[in-house]
């Protein structure tokens, strides 16, 4: 039985020759395709890294644009809220002013109507007083003057009484 742990120069020679032939065959036929495959893999990885970096930059740009649009939208929203509040306050002021003006108009109208009614009542009262005085005077004097003379006398009497008061 051969001893495999023993060094034999013939076996070493053939082992070395086989190894060199194997390396020569590998170098001749497999080394180029292997290097080409590794180079293609390296280019593929480099391209993937470049694309990933480009995608990251695009994502950062899109994120920044989205943040800018969000900020602009928030500013627009704040502006619209301010304008809405201002419009509501202006509407409230205007409605209050209109209500006050309407109230003043109604009050003035009521005062004018009251004044007209008072004047109407005074004129009716004045006419009744004149008629009563005429009747009383006619009874007192037992004579009847014509109504225009009586009326003139009573009106002058009432005017003098009004001046004294």
Secondary structure as UniProt FT lines:
FT   TURN            4..5
FT   HELIX           9..25
FT   HELIX           26..30
FT   HELIX           31..141
FT   HELIX           147..164
//
